[in-house]
Amino acid sequence: MRPAVTSGHVVVVGVDGTEDGRRALRYALSEARRRGQPVRLVHAWSDPAFVAPRMPYVPDPLARGAGAETLFGAEREARGWGFRPTDLESVLVHGQPVSGLLAQLSDASCAVLGSRRRRPARRFGGTTTTALATRATVPVHCVPEEWDAARPERRRVVVGVDGSETTGDVVAGALVEARSRAAHLEVVHAWWPTESYDLSCGAGGLAAEWEEVARAAVTRLVEAVAGPVPDVRWSVKLYFERPATALATSAADVDLLVLGRRARLGLVGLGLGSTTRAVLRTATCPVVVLPVLRDAEQVLAGDSAAAATA
């Protein structure tokens, strides 16, 4: 089983001079302080002008200068938070933000970006946040507009599990996040049958049968990952509901929501399931997407198949 967290030693944050970038910076500084790690500020700049055919390419010095000024402003804010120059690294890259950030993650413990709830994702590729969470080899923290650096911590972390082969990895990563915050970990599992099956069987009886099987399976899984004497308090919460709705309900007043990225890759989906994409668009708390990059050992017993989410 491959861990869903990395052993990198620097927090990487994308800054762009917008309020989203400033919010991501404040979150990254808090995260770096929690981890006792330095911060790498990354800004990607590109040429705004089109170049006619046969004309030699000439980079725009104004665009590069604006990018350097953005980095300087981020450094200044970080120093205002008490970070020393030796704890800060600024990287100005030429090109697209996603590729620029990906190139800076080889020694990172995590990446941080500000997310935009009200901006719908494009059909192909999605937002920068979604694209990075899809391809990064480290956990990606997505910070929504509602996050406030001055808000006291709730000491609550929620992790969504689906009973798949990578669930153990996701729980292990969530335990790390909860431990670093001295927080209680709530393991959320949700399931909703297809409409035709629901109508034919009746939701009441089906929900009771599912809950009995699911609670035993999820509890067994967490116990296997956390060990006999866990140093993190945890509990299991089940919802007979669509997963995205259940996660939104559970994460309404928490410090962090932890989700796993699926191991499969595809042309459009690229490793992010529909539930993760929906949560990234609507979450009001920070969301961390853990990269589970290959199939892990099957953790749930055979009877947990009935407890898997759609």
N, C-alpha and C positions, 0 to 999 in steps of 0.2 A: 504494500500500500504506500502510495507516495504522499507525503505531507502536502496540505493545501496552503502552507505558509512557507516563507523562505527565510534564509539566514543572512540576508543582505544587511548592510550597515548604514544605509542612508535613506532618508525620506525624500522622494522626488515629487515636486509639485509643479503643475503647469500654471504659469501666470501670463495674463494677456492684457492687463490694464483695465479690465472691466470689473464690475462688482462681483461677478462670478469668480474671476481670478483672485480678487482680494479675499473673498470668503474662503476659497480653497487654501490660500496662503495662511490665513489665521488658523484654520483647522490643521494644516500640515505642521505649523509651528507647535501647536498643542500636542500633536501626535509625536513629533520629534522629541519634545521635552519629556513626554511619558516614556519613550523608549531610550532616552539618553543618546540620541543619534544626531548627526549633522543633517542639514537640509540642502538639497540641490534644487535651485530655481531654474526652470527651463522655459524659455520663450522661443517660439518659432515665428519667423518672419518670411514673407514671400513678396514678390514683386507684383504690384497692383496693375501695372501697365502691360498691354499686349505688345508683342514684338512682331513687326511685319516680316513676312518671308524674306529670306536672303540677308536680313540685317543681323549683324553680330549681336549676341546677347550681352547686355550690360546691366549688372545688378543696380537696383535703385538705392543710392546712398541714403536717401531720406527715409525709406522704409527700414533700412538697417539701423539708422540712427534712432528712429522711434522705438524699435525693439530694444535697443540698448538702454534707452531712457525708461522703458517699462521695467526692465530688470533692475535698474538703479533704484527706482521707487520701491520695488519689492524688497531689495536689500535694506533700504532705509527703514521700512516698517519692521522687518525682522530684527534689526538692531534695536529698534524701539521696544521690542519684546524682550530684550536682554540677551539676544544671541550675539556672540562674538564673531568677528570676521572670519576667524579660523573654523567656525562651525557652519559657514555658509559658502556655497559654491554657486556661481551663476554661469549658465550655459546658454548662449545665443546660437540657434540653429537656423539654417536656411532651408525652407521647405514646408511641408505640411505638418500640422501639429501632431498628428498621431504617429507618423513615422519618426518625427523628431523625438518625441517622448519615448517611444519604444527603444530607440537607440541608447537611451540613458538609463535603462533599467537593469543592466547586467549585474550591478552590485547593490541594487535597491532592496529595501525591506518591504516597501509598498509605494504606490503612486497615489496622488491626490488630485482630483479635479472638481471644479464646481459644476453642478448640474442645473439644468434649466427645466423646471417642471412644465411650464406653459408652452414650450416650443415643441411641436410635434416632430418626431423623428422622420427623417427622409426615408423614402422607400428602400433605397439601397445605401447601406453604410451607416445610417443613423447619425446621431450627434457625435462629437468628439469623445464625450464621456462613454457612450455606448460602444463606440469603435475600439477605444482603448481597453475597456473591460472585456471585450470580446477576444482581444489578441495578446494581452499582457501575460507575462509569465510570473507576475507577482500580484498580490492582492491590490485591487483598485478601490479606493475610497471615494465615493461620489457624494458631494456635499450639497444639499438642496438649499433653496432660498430661505427656508424657515429656520435653518440652523443659526444659533446665536452663541457666539463664543462666551458671552457673559452668563449664560444660563447655567445654573448649578446642575451637576451630573445627577441623573436619576438612579445610577447604579443598577441599570437593567440593560441586558443585551438579549436580543431575540435572534434565533437562527431558524431558517426554514429548511425542513428536510422532506425528501420525497420517497425515501425507501429504495432508491436506486443503488447501484454498486459503489457510487462515490460518496454516499451519505456519511460513512465513517470519516472520510477526509474532511468533509465540511464541518462536522461536529468537532473534530480535533482543532480545526482552525478557530471555530467559535469559542472553544474553551480557552484558547490562548488570548483572544480578544477580551473575554470576560475576566480572565485572571489579571490582565494588565490594568483593568479598571476597578478591580475589587467588586465586581458586579455579579448579580444573580443572572444565570443563563436560563432563558425560557426556550425550550425546544418545541417548535410549532410544526404540526403535521396536519394537512388538510386534504380532503378528498370530496369530489362531487361526481356522482354517476352521470352517465349520458341521460338525456331527457327521456328517451323511450324506455330505458331500463328502469329509471326512477318511477315512471308512471305505471309500469307493469308490476313492480314489486312493492311500491309504497315506501315513502321516505322514512317513516318512523321506525319500522322494523329493520330496515336496511341500515339506518344510522346506528342503532344499538348493536347490531351484529358487527358492523365495521369497527366501532369504537373499541369493543372488547378485544378484537384481534390486533388492531393498530396500537393500542396502548401497550400491550405486552411486547409487541415487536420493537417499537421505538424505545421503550424502557430498556429492553435487553441490549439494544445497540448502544445507547448512551453509556450504560454500565460497562460495556466492553471497552469503550474508548476512554472513559473517565477513570476507570480503575476502581478497586474496592474501597479506597479511601480518597475520594476526590477532594481537591483543594478549592473547588468552585461549587457553589450551591447551584443546583439545577432542578428544573421541573419540566414536565411534559404537558403541553396544551394541545388538545385535538379540536378540530373544527370540521363539521360536516358542511362544507362550504367550498366554493371555488378558491383555489390557493391564493390568487392575487388579492381577493377580498379578505381572506383570513389573515394574511400577512399585514395588510393595511390596518386591520383592526388591532392586531397584536402590537404593532410598532407605532401606535399613535403617540406614546409618551415614553420613549426609550432613548438610550444613548446611541445605540447602533443596531442595525439590522444586518445580519450576515446571510449571504446567499452563495451558492456554489455555481460555478460555470460548468456546463455539461462537457463531457470529454469529446463528444463528436464534433466534427467540423462539416460545414456545408457551404454552398455558394452564397446564400443569403443569410441564413441563421448564424453561421460562424460561431457555434458554441454557446450562444445565449438562448435559453428557452423563452417561450412566450410569457411565462410567469415572471421571470427576471426582468424582461424588457418592460412589462407593464408596471412592475414595482419601481423600476428606475424612473419612469415617467411621473409617478404619482406620490412617491414617498415623501414624507415631511421630516424624516430623520436621516442622518447619514447612513448610507448603504455601502457595505464592502462586498465586492464580488471576488470570491476565492477561485484561483485557477486550478482546477483538477484536470491535469493534462493527459492522463491515460487511465484506462480501466483499472479500478481498484478491486481488491478481493471482495467477494460478495459477503456482506456482513449480516444481513437479515436472514433468518431461517426461511424455509420454504413457505411457511404459512403467512409470511409478511407480504406476499405478492398481492393479497387482497387489500393490503393497506397502502399500496402505492398510489401516489397522486396522479391525476390525469396529466 
